[in-house]
């Protein structure tokens, strides 16, 4: 159960880093951070839907 929360929080942190990177003008890293955040959030969501929570 805890790993779902941790993955969700990590996904939100990656998305926040993407927003900060985008505002500062570093669009290449912003794209990478969006992908990483999406992967973490997708992983948390699929585990949660399987009943891992």
C-alpha positions as CSV (number, residue, x, y, z in Angstrom):
1,X,0.0,0.0,0.0
2,X,2.7,2.4,0.9
3,X,4.5,2.0,-2.5
4,X,1.4,3.4,-4.2
5,X,1.5,6.6,-2.1
6,X,5.3,6.9,-2.6
7,X,4.9,6.5,-6.4
8,X,2.1,9.0,-6.5
9,X,4.2,11.5,-4.5
10,X,7.2,10.9,-6.7
11,X,5.1,11.5,-9.8
12,X,3.9,14.8,-8.4
13,X,7.4,15.8,-7.6
14,X,8.6,15.1,-11.1
15,X,5.7,17.1,-12.6
16,X,6.5,20.0,-10.3
17,X,10.1,19.8,-11.5
18,X,8.8,19.9,-15.1
19,X,6.8,23.0,-14.4
20,X,9.8,24.7,-12.8
21,X,12.1,23.6,-15.6
22,X,9.6,24.9,-18.2
23,X,9.3,28.3,-16.5
24,X,13.1,28.6,-16.4
25,X,13.3,27.8,-20.1
26,X,14.9,24.4,-20.1
27,X,12.4,22.7,-22.3
28,X,14.4,19.5,-23.0
29,X,14.6,18.6,-19.3
30,X,11.0,19.7,-18.8
31,X,9.9,17.0,-21.4
32,X,12.0,14.4,-19.6
33,X,10.4,15.3,-16.3
34,X,6.9,15.1,-17.7
35,X,7.6,11.6,-19.0
36,X,9.1,10.5,-15.7
37,X,6.1,12.0,-13.7
38,X,3.7,10.2,-16.1
39,X,5.4,6.9,-15.6
40,X,5.4,7.2,-11.9
41,X,1.7,8.3,-11.8
42,X,0.7,5.6,-14.3
43,X,2.4,2.9,-12.2
44,X,0.7,4.1,-9.0
45,X,-2.7,4.2,-10.8
46,X,-2.4,0.7,-12.3
47,X,-1.3,-0.8,-8.9
48,X,-4.1,1.0,-7.2
49,X,-6.7,-0.3,-9.7
50,X,-5.4,-3.9,-9.3
51,X,-6.3,-3.8,-5.7
52,X,-2.9,-3.2,-4.3
53,X,-4.3,-0.6,-2.0
